[in-house]
Amino acid sequence: MASRGFLTIAFNPAYYGESGGTPRDMNSIDSSVECYQAAVDYLSNLDIVDSEKIGIIGICG
């Protein structure tokens, strides 16, 4: 997608990925929604992003 001009961001929701801490591998819809909202908030505050054109593609999200 980046090669076609899209700005992209990849992240792991809380409790997954390579970071430490507990709990681990906890599946929480509320937590996942908060993580996606935080990612959109982050992107919408970048000067190079048109906040009216943000979309999300989630794999198992």
Phi, psi and omega in degrees: 000320180299324180291345177260011174098003178275140170277130184235155175220139177238138179207162172254133176298163179307145177080005178231178177085198187267356180288157180274192177101171180228156358287165179244148175050037178271124181266108181228115179301316180301316180294318179297318178299317178298321180295315178296319178297320178296320178296317178295318177301315179301308182298320184292345178266000176276136181298333184272005184247131171273108186296347177277354183237033179268134176227165181231134169242119181246133172259111184062027183254000000 
